[in-house]
C-alpha cells in the first residue's frame, strides 16, 4: 500500500501548477534562521512476535504512529550570485502501546528460535521510534518569469532508533532495539513563487543512502543477549511544500513534507532459527508551523 506514495509525490507538483502565479519570492536577505514545530507521521514496517491461542501474532504493532517533529534551518545567500548554502537539523519522536486480555502465547527466543509458552496473563507491547539527522544543501537559483527555478545537491544523514518492550502481564519477556543509520546524498529541483497569493517554495528530491542497521536483544524471562548487523543501499523520494506570510512584521510559515523510503530494516522472528533482519518500505510525513527568527 505504501508504494502508492510514488504517484502521489509526482502528482503533488502537477496539481499545484495550474494555480501558480509566476512571481519570484526569493529573499534578498543574506542570512536567515527559522524553526519549525509540529506533527510527524511515521509509517514503518510492522513488528510481530510469537503466536497466541487463536493463531494470530502474540505481539503486534503496525508502527503507523503520529508524534512530534521539530527542526532548525539556516540559509546563507551570496547576494549577486545564484548560490546559497542551507543547513537543517531535525528530530522526531513517536510511540505507541498495544495490549490484549488474558490469552495463552508461544514466543520464540531470538537467539535460538526455541519456543517458550506462557499462560494466565495478557500481552503488553510498548514501541517507540526516534528520528533525527541533518542536511547540508548547495542550491543554485535562476530568476525567471515563472518564478525562481533551482537545483542542487544535499549531503544527508538520518537515523531511526526503534525499541520494543515486550511484557506478559507483569513479567518482562525481553527488550529489542533496532537502530538504523542512513548516510548519503540527494539531488533536487525546486520552484519558488506565489500560489493563491501566498509565497511558496516546492522542492522535489531523490536520494541514495547507505543503510546500516544494528539489532540488539536484551533478554529477561527469555534469557540471553544478542546483536546482529546488516547493510543495504536504500533510495528515497521526497516532496516539501512551504508557504510563508507576514503577520505583524513576523514571518510565519507552514511546511508539509512527505518522504518515501525504499528499504527500512525489519526484525524477523523465526521459530527454530535465530532472529534475522529484513527490509520493507516506509513513509514519513511532517506538518510544521514555522517562524523566521
C-alpha positions in Angstrom: 0.0 0.0 0.0 2.9 2.4 0.8 4.0 2.0 -2.8 1.1 4.2 -3.8 3.2 7.1 -2.4 5.2 7.2 -5.7 2.4 8.7 -7.9 1.3 11.0 -5.0 4.7 12.5 -4.8 4.9 13.0 -8.6 1.4 14.5 -8.8 1.8 16.9 -6.0 3.7 19.4 -8.2 1.4 18.8 -11.2 -1.8 19.6 -9.3 -0.4 22.8 -7.9 1.0 24.1 -11.2 -2.3 25.4 -12.8 -2.9 27.8 -9.9 0.6 29.1 -9.7 1.4 32.7 -10.5 4.9 33.4 -11.9 6.3 35.7 -9.3 9.7 35.1 -7.6 9.7 35.1 -3.8 13.4 34.7 -3.4 14.5 36.6 -0.3 17.2 39.3 -0.6 18.3 38.6 3.0 21.9 37.3 3.1 21.2 35.1 6.2 18.1 33.5 7.7 17.3 31.2 10.6 13.9 29.6 11.1 12.5 26.9 13.3 9.5 24.6 12.8 7.5 22.6 15.3 4.6 20.3 14.5 3.4 16.7 13.8 5.3 13.7 12.5 3.7 10.7 10.9 5.8 7.5 10.9 4.6 4.7 8.8 7.2 2.0 9.4 7.2 -1.8 8.8 5.1 -3.7 11.3 6.5 -5.5 14.3 5.3 -9.1 15.0 6.4 -11.7 17.6 5.1 -15.1 18.6 1.6 -16.6 18.3 -1.4 -16.7 20.6 -4.0 -19.4 21.1 -6.0 -18.1 18.2 -3.1 -18.4 15.8 -2.6 -14.6 15.4 0.7 -12.8 16.4 1.0 -12.7 20.2 2.6 -9.2 20.0 1.9 -6.9 17.0 2.2 -3.2 16.3 1.7 -1.8 12.7 4.0 1.1 13.6 1.8 3.6 11.9 2.2 6.3 14.6 1.8 10.1 15.0 4.2 12.1 17.1 6.3 15.2 17.4 8.7 16.7 14.8 10.9 19.8 15.1 13.7 21.4 13.1 16.0 24.4 12.8 17.1 25.7 9.4 19.7 28.2 8.3 20.2 29.8 4.8 23.3 31.7 3.7 22.8 33.5 0.4 25.6 35.0 -1.6 23.9 38.1 -3.0 24.7 38.9 -6.6 25.1 35.2 -7.4 22.8 32.3 -7.8 24.3 30.3 -5.0 23.2 29.6 -1.5 24.1 27.2 1.3 21.4 25.7 3.6 21.6 23.6 6.7 19.0 21.8 8.7 18.9 19.7 11.8 15.7 17.8 12.9 14.3 15.5 15.5 11.1 13.4 15.6 9.6 11.1 18.1 6.6 8.7 18.1 5.5 5.9 20.4 2.6 3.5 20.8 1.3 0.8 23.2 -0.8 -2.3 22.5 -2.4 -4.7 25.0 -4.6 -7.7 25.0 -6.7 -9.6 27.5 -5.7 -12.9 29.1 -4.6 -15.3 26.4 -2.0 -18.1 26.1 1.0 -17.4 23.9 4.1 -19.0 22.4 7.2 -16.8 21.9 10.5 -17.8 20.2 13.8 -16.9 21.8 15.6 -14.6 19.3 18.9 -16.4 19.9 17.8 -20.0 19.1 14.2 -19.8 17.9 13.1 -22.2 20.7 9.5 -21.6 21.8 8.5 -20.7 25.3 4.9 -20.9 26.4 3.1 -18.5 28.8 -0.4 -18.5 30.1 -2.7 -16.7 32.6 -2.0 -13.1 31.6 -2.3 -10.6 28.8 0.3 -9.1 26.4 1.7 -5.6 26.6 4.0 -4.2 23.8 5.5 -0.7 24.0 7.1 0.7 20.9 8.9 3.9 20.2 11.0 5.5 17.5 13.3 8.5 17.4 14.2 10.1 14.1 17.0 12.6 13.8 19.6 13.9 11.4 20.8 16.8 9.3 21.0 18.0 5.7 23.7 20.3 4.1 22.4 21.8 0.9 24.1 23.6 -2.0 21.5 25.4 -4.2 21.6 27.4 -7.4 18.6 29.5 -8.2 17.6 31.2 -11.5 15.0 34.0 -11.6 12.6 33.5 -14.4 9.2 34.9 -15.4 7.8 31.6 -14.0 9.3 32.3 -10.5 12.5 31.1 -9.1 13.8 27.7 -10.5 16.5 26.0 -8.6 18.6 22.8 -8.5 21.2 21.4 -6.2 22.6 18.6 -4.1 22.3 17.6 -0.4 24.6 15.7 1.9 22.3 13.9 4.3 22.2 11.8 7.4 19.2 10.4 9.2 18.7 7.9 12.0 15.8 5.8 13.1 16.2 4.3 16.6 13.4 1.9 17.5 12.8 0.0 20.7 10.3 -2.7 21.7 9.5 -3.6 25.3 7.7 -7.0 25.4 5.8 -7.8 28.6 3.4 -10.6 29.5 1.3 -9.4 32.4 3.8 -8.0 35.0 6.6 -10.2 33.5 9.2 -8.6 31.2 10.0 -11.1 28.5 12.6 -9.1 26.6 13.6 -5.8 25.0 14.6 -5.4 21.4 16.3 -2.4 19.7 16.7 -1.7 16.0 18.9 1.3 15.2 19.2 2.3 11.5 21.7 4.9 10.1 21.3 6.4 6.6 24.2 8.2 5.1 24.0 9.5 1.5 23.1 12.3 -0.8 20.1 13.8 -2.6 19.6 15.7 -5.8 16.7 18.1 -6.2 14.9 20.6 -8.3 12.8 23.4 -6.8 10.4 26.2 -7.6 9.5 29.3 -5.6 6.8 31.7 -6.5 3.2 32.6 -5.5 0.3 30.2 -5.1 -3.1 31.6 -4.2 -1.5 34.8 -3.0 1.0 33.0 -0.7 4.8 33.0 -1.1 5.5 29.3 -1.7 8.5 27.0 -2.1 8.4 23.5 -3.6 11.3 21.0 -3.6 11.3 17.6 -5.2 14.2 15.4 -4.1 15.6 11.9 -4.9 18.2 10.3 -2.6 20.5 7.4 -2.4 21.7 6.2 1.0 24.0 3.5 2.6 21.7 2.0 5.2 23.4 0.4 8.3 21.2 -1.5 10.7 22.0 -2.8 14.2 19.7 -5.1 16.2 20.1 -5.8 19.9 18.3 -8.3 22.1 18.2 -7.9 25.9 16.6 -10.9 27.5 14.6 -11.2 30.7 12.2 -14.1 31.1 13.5 -15.1 27.7 17.2 -15.1 28.7 20.2 -14.2 26.7 21.5 -11.3 24.6 22.5 -11.0 21.0 23.5 -8.4 18.4 23.5 -8.5 14.6 24.1 -6.0 11.8 23.1 -5.6 8.2 23.7 -3.1 5.4 21.9 -2.2 2.2 21.5 0.6 -0.3 18.2 2.5 0.0 16.6 5.2 -2.1 14.2 8.0 -1.1 11.7 10.2 -2.9 10.6 13.4 -1.2 8.5 16.4 -1.7 8.4 19.5 0.6 6.0 22.4 0.2 6.5 25.6 2.3 4.3 28.7 2.4 5.1 32.0 4.2 3.2 35.2 5.1 3.9 38.2 7.3 1.9 38.8 10.5 2.7 42.0 12.5 6.1 42.2 11.0 6.8 38.5 11.8 7.4 36.0 9.0 5.3 32.9 9.7 5.1 29.8 7.6 3.9 26.2 7.3 5.6 23.2 5.7 4.1 19.9 4.6 6.6 17.1 3.6 6.3 13.5 2.5 9.2 11.1 2.1 9.2 7.5 0.7 12.0 5.2 1.9 12.5 2.1 -0.2 14.2 0.0 2.5 13.6 0.2 6.2 15.0 -2.6 8.4 12.6 -5.1 10.0 13.0 -7.7 12.7 12.1 -11.2 11.5 11.4 -13.7 14.3 11.9 -17.3 13.3 10.6 -20.4 15.0 13.5 -22.9 15.3 16.1 -20.4 14.0 17.8 -17.2 15.2 16.3 -13.8 14.6 17.2 -12.2 11.3 16.9 -8.7 9.6 14.9 -8.0 6.5 13.6 -4.8 4.9 10.4 -3.2 3.8 9.4 0.2 2.5 8.3 3.1 4.8 6.8 6.6 4.6 7.5 9.7 6.7 5.1 12.7 6.9 5.6 16.1 8.6 3.4 19.1 9.1 5.2 22.0 10.7 4.4 25.6 11.7 7.4 27.8 11.2 8.7 31.2 12.4 11.6 33.2 10.9 13.9 34.1 13.8 
